[in-house]
Amino acid sequence: SGASAMALYIGIILLFLIVMMGSFTIASGYVRSFSSVLSWGINWISPFFYWGLALSFVEAGNTLNYLLILLVMTALSGLFLFLSHLVIKIKGVRP
């Protein structure tokens, strides 16, 4: 529904706002440590993190690690596609 989509959108915006706040120098203590832990967790599912990692391996001339990261990105994409398929199969598609 519209309300749940709006709540999800606001939640995602707040999540990224908390992560961004940790990078400011005025943030200290709990906000900074929570933000760094949250950012570390988000990196594990972010394709942009893996793409940046792959590019850094290319710059360093490490072809084996580059190919490994591409394999990991492909596996994660397949996993997300499979999970999306399961959600749609269980919940169904509503017009």
Beta strands, then each sheet from edge to edge (+ up, - down):
end
